[in-house]
Amino acid sequence: MVNTVNTRELVLDMLLAIERGEGFSHKLLKDTLDKYDYLERKDKAFMKRMVEGTLERQMYLDFIINAYSNTPVNKMKPLIRCLMRMSTYQLLFMQVPDRAVCNEAVKLAAKRKFVNLKGFVNGVLRKIASSKEALPTPSREDMVSFLSITYSMPAWLVKKWIGELGEETTEGVLKELLEISPVTIRMKESVSVEDKAALLEQMKEQGIEVTAHPYLPYAYTLSHLEGMHQVPGFSQGLIAVQDVSSMLAVEVAGIKPGSLVLDVCAAPGGKTMLAAEKTGTEGIVIARDLSDMKVSFIEENAGRMCLDQVRVQVQDATVLDESMIEKADVVIADLPCSGLGIIAKKRDIKYNVTPESLTELQALQRQMLDVVSQYVKPGGTLIYSTCTINPMENEENRDYILKELPFEAVSLDVYLPDELKNETTKQGYLQLIPSIHQTDGFFISKYQKKM
């Protein structure tokens, strides 16, 4: 097959779609890479890095472009704005010859009916290219502005985190969220020591860099891989993609064989699968989510991992299911949240979240907690977790559970590795911070229902 696909144009179209609100970056990127799966590995890697990098560095790129352009970025036509951002990203962060970046950008502008802007595009990009050794930098006099531009994070969020975490920790978080995250996997606990060693060796033979995770014996990080379907053991259901923070949320639940576990917002099913391994075949894990599409992801994972004890259902977590009242030994409530702890994986989150949306999310989470907490048996366990770094959604909701619902806090320490234990884990909760811990930003809390 003759490759006539212009990979830069595909990137441009994805960035335009994201700007227009037509989809989230990780989904658009996956769909595009699946559609053009016949492209060479290096072409797909090039596209992936350019989309993700342009998004995660967007505010810094705008700062640089504005320093050399007479037309501010926010006044540019959307297509030209996206073209300038992705081209500037290539100039500053990718090993692409300056001449190629400028020439391809000019060609794309002309192809997309902006012939009259070829000179503008070429002129600004060449100025940036020739100034790479002496680019402007934001002033440290205004620390919020400095961090916002340097790490491409909205100023209101930077200010919020400085108030909650302090300046040093905030800068560490911002820096960590720009790092390329390795893929984290969980090996099925039923895999024998010999089979585990064989799988890990096969991965290394494929050129995959494998590192044992320090927090859990069955967790590993993988780098230098093209896709999960080629990873030994994945298609056979022996491994699952899951961040260690999510694994820990299940570990601290203390699930016993034969338990009835209800995972109320379960898609794509990482916690469900681990919970099912904990219950064994004599137990049941009911995995619910809001739509057919979401539960299809859970079904796919349960089928691949041969976990027949998983029951998948479509259910709105804000609507009470009277048939489940006080039936579950464990309820896992990993509820919809702002996602501020996983920005490194879903880069457009930071541009979509607002102070108002955080208040709305807290109200939704409490509405769900009022409902799903009723499914826990007296003496049973409730796990409340989120993938965010935000006290409104985390510690404040913990206070709400302890004050308004019939639960008491339970220490996490018996289930955690020593390096994660602290004063809060004794009180039943843990806030994981990306720059401090080797996980996503994640909140975990545990409660027992009063008898």
C-alpha positions as CSV (number, residue, x, y, z in Angstrom):
1,M,0.0,0.0,0.0
2,V,1.3,3.4,-0.9
3,N,1.3,5.7,2.1
4,T,-0.4,8.9,1.0
5,V,-1.6,9.8,4.5
6,N,-0.4,13.2,5.8
7,T,0.2,12.5,9.5
8,R,0.5,16.2,10.3
9,E,-2.9,16.8,8.8
10,L,-4.4,14.1,10.9
11,V,-2.9,15.7,14.0
12,L,-4.3,19.1,12.9
13,D,-7.8,17.6,12.4
14,M,-7.6,16.0,15.9
15,L,-6.5,19.2,17.5
16,L,-9.3,21.1,15.7
17,A,-11.9,18.6,16.9
18,I,-10.7,18.9,20.5
19,E,-10.8,22.7,20.3
20,R,-14.4,22.5,19.0
21,G,-15.4,20.3,21.8
22,E,-16.1,17.3,19.5
23,G,-14.4,14.8,21.7
24,F,-11.8,14.1,24.3
25,S,-8.1,13.8,23.2
26,H,-7.6,10.2,24.4
27,K,-10.7,8.9,22.6
28,L,-10.0,10.9,19.4
29,L,-6.4,9.7,19.3
30,K,-7.4,6.1,19.9
31,D,-10.0,6.2,17.1
32,T,-7.6,7.8,14.7
33,L,-4.8,5.4,15.4
34,D,-7.2,2.5,15.1
35,K,-8.5,3.8,11.7
36,Y,-4.9,4.2,10.4
37,D,-3.5,1.1,12.1
38,Y,-1.7,0.2,8.8
39,L,0.7,3.1,9.3
40,E,4.2,2.4,10.4
41,R,4.9,2.3,14.1
42,K,7.1,5.5,13.9
43,D,4.3,7.4,12.2
44,K,1.7,6.5,14.8
45,A,4.2,7.4,17.6
46,F,4.9,10.7,15.9
47,M,1.2,11.5,15.7
48,K,0.5,10.5,19.3
49,R,3.4,12.5,20.7
50,M,2.4,15.6,18.7
51,V,-1.2,15.5,19.8
52,E,-0.5,14.8,23.5
53,G,2.5,17.2,23.6
54,T,0.7,20.1,21.9
55,L,-2.2,19.8,24.4
56,E,-0.1,19.4,27.5
57,R,2.2,22.4,26.6
58,Q,-0.6,24.5,25.1
59,M,-0.3,27.6,27.3
60,Y,3.4,27.7,27.1
61,L,3.2,27.4,23.3
62,D,0.8,30.3,23.2
63,F,3.2,32.4,25.3
64,I,6.0,31.7,22.8
65,I,3.9,32.3,19.7
66,N,2.5,35.6,21.1
67,A,6.1,36.8,21.7
68,Y,6.8,36.5,17.9
69,S,3.4,37.1,16.3
70,N,1.6,40.4,15.7
71,T,-1.7,38.5,15.8
72,P,-2.4,37.1,19.3
73,V,-3.1,33.4,19.4
74,N,-6.7,33.9,20.6
75,K,-7.4,36.1,17.6
76,M,-6.2,33.6,15.0
77,K,-8.5,31.4,13.0
78,P,-9.0,28.1,14.8
79,L,-7.1,26.1,12.1
80,I,-4.2,28.5,12.0
81,R,-4.1,28.5,15.9
82,C,-3.9,24.7,16.0
83,L,-1.3,24.6,13.2
84,M,0.9,27.2,14.9
85,R,0.7,25.3,18.2
86,M,1.6,21.9,16.8
87,S,4.4,23.4,14.6
88,T,5.9,25.3,17.6
89,Y,5.7,22.1,19.6
90,Q,7.7,20.3,16.9
91,L,10.3,23.1,16.9
92,L,10.8,23.2,20.6
93,F,10.2,19.6,21.9
94,M,10.7,17.2,19.0
95,Q,13.7,16.2,16.9
96,V,12.3,17.5,13.6
97,P,14.4,19.7,11.3
98,D,13.3,23.3,11.5
99,R,13.0,23.6,7.7
100,A,10.7,20.6,7.6
101,V,8.4,22.0,10.3
102,C,8.1,25.4,8.6
103,N,7.7,23.9,5.1
104,E,5.0,21.4,6.1
105,A,3.1,24.0,8.1
106,V,3.0,26.3,5.0
107,K,1.9,23.5,2.8
108,L,-0.9,22.6,5.2
109,A,-2.1,26.2,5.5
110,A,-2.3,26.4,1.7
111,K,-4.0,23.0,1.4
112,R,-6.7,24.1,3.9
113,K,-7.6,27.3,2.0
114,F,-5.4,29.7,3.9
115,V,-3.0,30.6,1.0
116,N,-3.1,34.2,2.1
117,L,-1.6,33.3,5.5
118,K,1.4,31.2,4.2
119,G,3.7,34.2,4.7
120,F,2.5,34.8,8.3
121,V,2.8,31.1,9.2
122,N,6.3,30.8,7.7
123,G,7.5,34.1,9.2
124,V,6.5,33.5,12.8
125,L,7.7,29.9,12.8
126,R,11.1,30.9,11.4
127,K,11.5,33.6,14.0
128,I,10.8,31.0,16.7
129,A,13.2,28.5,15.1
130,S,16.0,31.1,15.0
131,S,15.4,32.2,18.6
132,K,15.5,28.7,20.2
133,E,18.6,29.5,22.2
134,A,17.2,32.7,23.6
135,L,13.4,32.2,24.0
136,P,11.5,34.5,26.4
137,T,10.6,33.2,29.8
138,P,7.8,34.2,32.1
139,S,8.7,36.3,35.2
140,R,9.0,34.6,38.6
141,E,7.8,37.8,40.3
142,D,4.3,36.5,39.8
143,M,4.6,32.9,40.9
144,V,1.1,31.9,39.9
145,S,1.6,33.3,36.4
146,F,5.1,31.8,36.1
147,L,3.9,28.3,37.0
148,S,0.8,28.6,34.9
149,I,2.7,29.4,31.7
150,T,5.8,27.2,32.4
151,Y,3.7,24.1,33.1
152,S,0.6,25.0,31.0
153,M,-1.9,24.9,33.9
154,P,-4.8,27.3,34.3
155,A,-3.8,30.1,36.7
156,W,-6.9,29.6,39.0
157,L,-5.9,25.9,39.5
158,V,-2.3,26.8,40.2
159,K,-3.4,29.3,42.8
160,K,-5.8,26.8,44.4
161,W,-3.0,24.1,44.6
162,I,-0.5,26.6,46.1
163,G,-3.0,27.4,48.8
164,E,-3.7,23.7,49.5
165,L,-0.3,22.0,48.8
166,G,2.2,24.8,49.1
167,E,4.4,26.3,46.3
168,E,7.1,23.6,46.3
169,T,4.7,20.6,46.1
170,T,2.6,22.4,43.6
171,E,5.5,22.9,41.2
172,G,6.5,19.2,41.7
173,V,2.9,18.1,40.8
174,L,2.9,20.4,37.7
175,K,6.3,19.0,36.6
176,E,5.2,15.4,37.1
177,L,1.9,15.9,35.2
178,L,4.0,16.8,32.1
179,E,6.0,13.6,32.3
180,I,5.3,10.7,29.9
181,S,3.5,8.1,32.0
182,P,4.6,4.5,31.6
183,V,1.8,1.9,31.3
184,T,1.0,0.2,34.6
185,I,-0.2,-3.4,34.6
186,R,-1.4,-5.9,37.1
187,M,-0.5,-9.5,36.8
188,K,-3.3,-11.9,37.9
189,E,-2.6,-13.2,41.4
190,S,-3.3,-16.7,40.2
191,V,-0.4,-16.7,37.8
192,S,2.3,-19.0,39.1
193,V,5.8,-17.7,39.9
194,E,7.2,-19.6,37.0
195,D,4.6,-18.4,34.5
196,K,5.0,-14.8,35.7
197,A,8.8,-15.0,35.2
198,A,8.2,-16.4,31.7
199,L,5.8,-13.6,30.7
200,L,8.1,-10.9,32.0
201,E,11.0,-12.5,30.0
202,Q,8.9,-12.5,26.8
203,M,8.1,-8.9,27.3
204,K,11.7,-8.0,27.6
205,E,12.5,-10.0,24.5
206,Q,10.0,-7.9,22.6
207,G,12.0,-4.8,23.7
208,I,9.5,-3.8,26.4
209,E,11.1,-2.2,29.4
210,V,9.6,-3.8,32.5
211,T,10.0,-2.5,36.1
212,A,8.5,-4.0,39.2
213,H,6.4,-1.5,41.1
214,P,7.5,-0.9,44.7
215,Y,4.0,-0.8,46.2
216,L,2.4,-4.1,45.2
217,P,4.0,-7.5,44.2
218,Y,1.8,-8.0,41.2
219,A,2.2,-4.5,39.7
220,Y,4.7,-3.5,36.9
221,T,5.3,-0.5,34.7
222,L,5.9,-1.0,31.0
223,S,7.7,1.4,28.6
224,H,8.6,1.2,24.9
225,L,5.5,-0.7,23.8
226,E,3.3,-0.1,20.8
227,G,0.0,-1.4,22.1
228,M,-1.4,-3.7,24.8
229,H,-2.7,-6.4,22.4
230,Q,0.9,-7.3,21.5
231,V,2.0,-7.6,25.2
232,P,2.5,-11.3,26.2
233,G,-0.3,-12.4,28.5
234,F,-2.8,-9.6,27.7
235,S,-5.0,-11.5,25.2
236,Q,-4.9,-14.5,27.4
237,G,-6.4,-12.5,30.3
238,L,-3.3,-12.8,32.5
239,I,-2.7,-9.1,32.8
240,A,-4.8,-6.0,33.1
241,V,-4.0,-2.3,32.6
242,Q,-4.6,-0.5,35.8
243,D,-2.8,2.2,37.8
244,V,-1.5,1.2,41.2
245,S,-3.7,3.8,42.9
246,S,-6.7,2.0,41.6
247,M,-5.3,-1.3,42.8
248,L,-4.8,0.1,46.2
249,A,-8.4,1.2,46.4
250,V,-9.4,-2.5,46.1
251,E,-6.6,-3.8,48.4
252,V,-7.7,-1.7,51.3
253,A,-11.3,-3.0,51.0
254,G,-10.1,-6.3,52.5
255,I,-12.4,-8.3,50.2
256,K,-12.7,-11.9,51.4
257,P,-13.5,-15.0,49.3
258,G,-17.2,-15.5,48.8
259,S,-18.0,-11.8,49.3
260,L,-20.7,-9.9,47.4
261,V,-19.1,-6.7,46.1
262,L,-20.9,-3.9,44.3
263,D,-18.8,-1.6,42.1
264,V,-21.2,1.3,41.4
265,C,-19.3,3.3,38.8
266,A,-17.1,0.6,37.4
267,A,-16.1,1.3,33.8
268,P,-13.7,0.3,32.3
269,G,-13.5,-2.3,35.1
270,G,-10.0,-2.3,36.6
271,K,-11.3,-2.4,40.2
272,T,-14.0,-4.8,39.3
273,M,-11.5,-7.4,37.9
274,L,-9.3,-7.2,40.9
275,A,-12.2,-7.4,43.3
276,A,-13.4,-10.5,41.4
277,E,-10.1,-12.2,41.9
278,K,-10.3,-11.4,45.6
279,T,-13.8,-12.9,45.9
280,G,-12.9,-16.1,44.0
281,T,-15.5,-18.1,42.0
282,E,-17.7,-18.5,45.1
283,G,-18.2,-14.7,45.3
284,I,-20.0,-12.2,43.1
285,V,-19.0,-8.8,41.9
286,I,-21.8,-6.7,40.5
287,A,-20.3,-4.0,38.2
288,R,-22.5,-1.1,37.2
289,D,-22.3,2.0,35.1
290,L,-24.5,4.6,33.4
291,S,-24.6,3.4,29.8
292,D,-24.5,0.4,27.5
293,M,-21.2,1.7,26.0
294,K,-19.6,1.9,29.4
295,V,-20.7,-1.5,30.6
296,S,-19.5,-3.0,27.3
297,F,-15.9,-2.1,28.4
298,I,-16.4,-4.0,31.6
299,E,-17.9,-7.0,29.8
300,E,-15.0,-7.1,27.4
301,N,-12.5,-7.1,30.3
302,A,-14.3,-9.6,32.3
303,G,-14.6,-11.9,29.3
304,R,-10.9,-11.6,28.4
305,M,-9.9,-12.3,32.0
306,C,-12.4,-15.3,32.3
307,L,-14.0,-13.9,35.5
308,D,-17.5,-15.5,35.4
309,Q,-18.2,-14.1,38.9
310,V,-18.7,-10.6,37.4
311,R,-22.3,-9.5,36.8
312,V,-22.5,-6.4,34.6
313,Q,-25.5,-4.0,34.8
314,V,-26.6,-0.6,33.5
315,Q,-27.6,1.5,36.5
316,D,-27.6,5.2,37.4
317,A,-25.8,5.6,40.7
318,T,-28.1,8.4,41.7
319,V,-31.2,6.2,41.5
320,L,-31.9,3.8,44.4
321,D,-32.1,0.1,43.6
322,E,-34.3,-1.1,46.5
323,S,-33.4,-4.8,45.7
324,M,-29.8,-4.1,46.7
325,I,-30.4,-2.3,50.0
326,E,-28.0,-3.7,52.7
327,K,-27.0,-6.7,50.5
328,A,-23.3,-5.9,49.7
329,D,-20.4,-6.9,51.9
330,V,-18.3,-4.2,50.1
331,V,-19.4,-1.2,48.0
332,I,-16.7,0.4,45.9
333,A,-17.7,4.0,45.1
334,D,-15.0,5.4,42.8
335,L,-17.3,8.2,41.7
336,P,-17.2,10.7,38.8
337,C,-14.8,13.4,39.6
338,S,-12.7,16.3,38.2
339,G,-9.9,14.0,37.2
340,L,-7.2,16.4,38.3
341,G,-4.9,13.5,39.3
342,I,-4.8,11.9,35.9
343,I,-4.1,15.0,33.7
344,A,-0.9,13.3,32.6
345,K,-3.1,10.7,30.8
346,K,-6.1,12.9,29.8
347,R,-4.4,16.1,28.9
348,D,-7.5,18.2,28.0
349,I,-9.0,17.8,31.5
350,K,-7.2,20.9,32.8
351,Y,-8.7,23.2,30.1
352,N,-12.3,22.0,30.7
353,V,-12.5,22.0,34.5
354,T,-13.8,25.2,36.2
355,P,-14.3,26.3,39.8
356,E,-18.1,26.0,39.2
357,S,-17.8,22.4,37.9
358,L,-15.9,21.4,41.1
359,T,-18.9,22.6,43.2
360,E,-21.3,20.8,40.9
361,L,-19.3,17.6,41.2
362,Q,-19.2,17.7,45.0
363,A,-23.0,17.9,45.0
364,L,-23.3,15.0,42.5
365,Q,-20.9,12.9,44.6
366,R,-22.9,13.5,47.7
367,Q,-26.1,12.6,45.9
368,M,-24.5,9.3,44.8
369,L,-23.1,8.6,48.3
370,D,-26.5,9.1,49.8
371,V,-27.8,6.4,47.5
372,V,-25.0,3.8,47.2
373,S,-24.2,3.8,50.9
374,Q,-27.5,2.2,51.5
375,Y,-26.3,-1.0,49.7
376,V,-23.7,-1.8,52.4
377,K,-24.7,-4.4,54.9
378,P,-24.4,-3.4,58.6
379,G,-20.8,-4.1,59.5
380,G,-19.9,-4.0,55.8
381,T,-17.4,-1.8,54.0
382,L,-17.7,1.3,51.9
383,I,-14.7,2.5,49.8
384,Y,-14.9,6.1,48.5
385,S,-12.3,7.1,46.1
386,T,-11.6,9.6,43.3
387,C,-8.8,10.2,40.8
388,T,-8.4,13.8,41.8
389,I,-6.3,16.2,44.0
390,N,-9.1,18.4,45.4
391,P,-10.2,18.6,49.1
392,M,-13.7,19.6,48.1
393,E,-14.2,16.2,46.4
394,N,-12.0,14.3,48.8
395,E,-11.5,15.3,52.5
396,E,-14.8,17.3,52.5
397,N,-16.7,14.4,51.2
398,R,-15.1,12.2,53.8
399,D,-16.3,14.6,56.5
400,Y,-19.8,14.4,54.9
401,I,-19.8,10.6,55.1
402,L,-18.8,10.5,58.7
403,K,-21.2,13.3,59.7
404,E,-24.3,12.5,57.6
405,L,-24.2,8.8,56.9
406,P,-24.1,5.8,59.4
407,F,-20.4,5.0,58.9
408,E,-17.2,5.1,60.9
409,A,-13.6,5.4,59.5
410,V,-11.4,2.4,59.3
411,S,-7.6,2.5,59.3
412,L,-5.9,1.6,56.0
413,D,-2.5,0.7,57.5
414,V,-2.9,-3.1,57.6
415,Y,-3.3,-3.2,53.8
416,L,-0.6,-0.6,52.8
417,P,3.1,-0.8,52.2
418,D,5.1,0.9,54.9
419,E,6.1,3.8,52.6
420,L,2.5,4.9,52.2
421,K,1.5,4.8,55.9
422,N,1.1,8.2,57.6
423,E,-1.2,10.0,60.1
424,T,-4.1,10.1,57.7
425,T,-4.0,6.4,56.8
426,K,-4.5,5.6,60.5
427,Q,-7.6,7.8,60.2
428,G,-8.8,5.9,57.1
429,Y,-7.8,7.9,54.1
430,L,-4.9,8.5,51.8
431,Q,-4.3,11.3,49.3
432,L,-1.8,10.2,46.6
433,I,0.2,13.0,45.0
434,P,2.0,12.3,41.6
435,S,5.2,14.1,42.6
436,I,5.4,12.3,46.0
437,H,4.0,8.9,45.2
438,Q,4.6,6.6,42.2
439,T,0.9,6.7,41.2
440,D,-1.7,8.9,39.7
441,G,-3.2,11.6,41.9
442,F,-5.8,9.6,43.8
443,F,-7.9,9.7,47.0
444,I,-8.8,6.5,48.9
445,S,-11.0,6.3,52.0
446,K,-12.5,3.4,53.9
447,Y,-15.6,3.1,56.2
448,Q,-17.5,0.5,58.1
449,K,-21.3,0.7,58.3
450,K,-22.5,0.9,61.9
451,M,-24.5,-2.1,63.2
